[in-house]
Amino acid sequence: MERHTPISPGHRFALAALLCSSTLGIAPAPSPTSAPEAHATCVFTNPAFAGKCTETAGIPEGSSAQQACDSILRCLNDVQCLKTYCQATTIRSGWKLESAQAPRAAP
């Protein structure tokens, strides 16, 4: 016959803390040596939208400002996209990317 050893109150607390942190999705702090993500400035136009729309997009490592802005453009021209851009416009066709600029490197 198998015997189970009871868990001490201290171990119960540690187990509960471990379970809570894993279910709450607590992530470790980012490494202080990691560089901050660069951001692109994207400018869009649409004949049905008054003026130009300027949005900021994070540039993932190994990507470009053009690629970051293209992802917003795809959303702006997709009726299925639920993200909000350009002052939460509901216009979902006819958008063009006018410019995609990354920040300049410091000299």
Secondary structure by P-SEA (a helix, b strand, c coil): cbbbbbbcaaaaaaaaaaaaaaaaccccccccccccbbbbbbbbbbcccccbbbbbbbbcccccaaaaaaaaaaaaacccccccccccccccccccccccccccccc
